Every structure is written in structure tokens, then in C-alpha cells.
Amino acid sequence: MKKMKRLIVMLMVVTMLGASLSGCGKKEDAATSGNSETGGLDTSKEVELVMYVISNEPAGQATVDENFNKILKEKLNCTLKINWIGWAEYANKYPLLFSSGESFDMAYCANWLNFSSLAKKGAFMNLDELWPKYAPDNYAKHSDTAKQQAIVDGSYYCVPTLLATYSAYGPMYRTDILEGTNWDGEMNTFEDMEEYLDLVAATGNGMEPLEIYSAGSELDDMWMYYNGQYAIKGSTNDFLFIDPAEENPKLYTYYEYDKVGEFLDIMNRWNEKGFFGKSALADTDSEKLRNGKAALRVHNVDTYQGYTIEHPEYKLKYSNLVKDVSNLSFTQDAMVISNTAKNPERALAFWNLLTTDQEVYDAFNYGILGESYEVNEEGQFKILDTDKYATTAMWAVRTTDLNRDQEGTPQEINDYKDEWDAYIQDGVGAQKYRSFVIDTSSIETEYASCLSVHQQYWWPLELGYTDKEKGLTEYKEKMEAAGIDKVRQVIQEQLDAYIADLSK
């Protein structure tokens, strides 16, 4: 999502990293404490593992931890202490965590927390030998793509999540408001979307047909994915794309794409029809569909799941319009072993247990059955008191084989995921490029300038607020002045190197 707030926070984190880790040297891998003759782990000594997570600690967490540690003591002769970094302080406190010298074993990390940058600065322990030895079952479950994403400078520095997530994107839309009309229920193309939006506008119920607000439209991203293109940074609000079907794809931007004119014509027409407001980019309401003020929103399947559970009366439906579905990065949620860890072997054995044992997983992720959560006949969970309890903030632990759907999750979501799992192949199409991460360190000024120009000139152009021809010409001129050619050249060189490495 094009949320400027997240961008600002990420920039704050990057700034803190530069200052806090400038003197952080890489530590040699810790010697294992396991039995070298058997290759096993000596658990005769009880240890306390220390973990850091980012979130606000639930009021009832102490009760959950006490119960969990009873199970952990029995199974692995250790206990777990979780330290919480609240949302209000994480931008400052999280980077300092790895330069303070504090001894702790493991922490939540992610791409959005600058995993790669932290790894290069020596914040984490090298896991080349530790991961497959002390968490062998977890290691074996990971795809080649996930393992590749855990590598920084040739070595493993994190354990990615085992929960597959997907690049699927598309409209989620209310069906209750069109009951009794002649709508055919189809939602597979942009033409289908327009027919639906026309009918919503004709009902005269005062609801906005299409949700768009100040963070920008995601219809441009949707158009590119719909036509099989891939955003090189792997997420929305990008301005550089490739065709993943090409053997050696070349980067291009919007004004070079042969179908951009068709897209702008669609958006101009939707603007004229009043599908969204004339000042949508000044509208700060980001939950219009959720709150009953809009009929359709373009987003991911997880958002659809949440809205459906919250508002079953909307009779929401979802359609994926991404032609080439791939897995989102498995390091968007990851676990890292601190370079100050006292018990890295036990920490990885703990992680292996946690991601393979349903009892342990449930106790860690959901809490105490009958007290903090319940499970229905379909195996779906429900948190019983959301003022006291929540699911774990160590999101990296989520595992496809063990994870429970929240109560009320539509069966169609699992059907979608089964379909996407059957489609996705490592090294094919968009999936081939999910491990490619752009490095803008040598083009920081130019890249930031291009992002600024993109927001200032493309966002209003795509919504039909500026003239199509004049706006596209101006956008091109401004992007060239901002340094798009240099940005493209540097990232293309990185992409070519990445492709060459894949063939070795």
C-alpha cells in the first residue's frame, strides 16, 4: 500500500541503522554446545532463551507465557522470556537493539526492518551450519526460493517464515447492495469492474463506488499485474517493471509501456463517471469499504479475509486479477539469532520444535485453549477476550502446516491458496525474481527524487485529474530530470548480475 507513514518510519529506521551500527563488527560463529559425537544437542542444562518482538504487549500475556513455559520446560528443558518493543518506540529502539551489546538469543526481523542491511553490519549470527543442524525439520520444509531470500553475502542470516503469502491482488466488493439487480456477478476483468461500478453508481444509495484515498490508487499496480508484468521492487507504488516471461528482461517505466494509454483512458472514464471523488488524493479516510462508505476496494486476500470476518452482512467477494501469481518474500517475516546470543543452538532447536509441533505452536501462537482462545469444529480459532489476549507478535513463526484460520474465514480463501500453490514454481515467471532485492545505496538521491516525482505527477495523472497527453509528457520530463536513467542503469546491472548468478 502506498502509505507515506510507513515510508517515513522506514527512513527513520534506516537513519538509525547508519548511526547505531557503524561500529558493529562481525563476530565469529559461536561454538556449538551440542554433543559432537552424536551431532545431537545437550539439553541437560536448563536455559532461558530471550526473544525480542515488536508490538504492544497484551494485558494477559504473562498468563500465556507461564503456560507455554511449562510445556517448553518439559519438551526442551528451557524457558522463554519475551521482550516487547512497542509500536510507539520501535523506530528508534529496534536498530539500537543490535548495537547495544545486550545479550539476547533471537528476535523478529523483516525486510521492512532492514534485515539485509543489519546482516551486512554484523547484527546476526551466521546460520550456515547452525540452521540445518539444530533445526533440520524446519530447514527441510523451506523452498529453494525461501532459502535464497535468507542469504546475505553468501550466507544464511535468518530463518524465514514457513507461511506462504501471495502476490494475488484484486477487487474485494460488496454483493449485498446489488441483490435484485441484473448484475451477472462476474469480476474477472477491468470491464467487469466497470460494469459493477456502473451499477453501484446507479443505485443512488450515496455510497462511493470505488475506494481511493490520499495514499494513492492501486489500480495502476493492478493494471500491470493484470497484464503479467512484475514490479522490480516486488511491491506496489513502483515505477520500474519487467516482463518476467522474458529470458533477460529489461527495465522500463510507465511512459514506455505500450498499454499505458489504454489504462489512462479507463481511468479518465471512471473519473468522469464519478466512481471516486474529485479530491480523492486529499481524502484521509482509508477504511471506506470497511465502514460501509464504499463498495469496492483493490487489495490483497488477507485484507479481504479480515473484512469478511468483521462484516459478513456485506456478503463480500474477492477476485484475483494478477496473471502471474508468486509468493511474497518469505523474509517479510523472519527470525534472526542475535550475534550476542548465549544459546544459539537451543534457540534453533526451540524454533524447530515450535514450527513442527502443533501443541507447542498453538500454545505459543494462540495461548491457552478455553481461556485465551477456542477452536471450532473446522479447526478455526477465536480469541476470547481481545482486551487481554492476542495472537503472537513473533509473526515469523507462522507455518502453513500448523496455522489455524480465524473463525469466519471463507473456505474460498483456502481454495484460492491451493490454486496458487499448484501454479507457483521456483525459478519460473515472477517467482524467479522474488529473491531479487534492489540496492539503492549508490543512487539514494536519484531514487528518492523519482519516488517524489512519481507521487506528484503520476498519481493525479492516473486518476484523470490531469490531461492524458500533456500529463504523460510532463511526467516523463520530470522523471528524466530526477534521474530515472541512472536509476534504471544501476538496477538493471544488479538484475543482470542476479540472473547470471541463478545460472551458475
Disulfide bonds with the S-S distance in Angstrom:
none
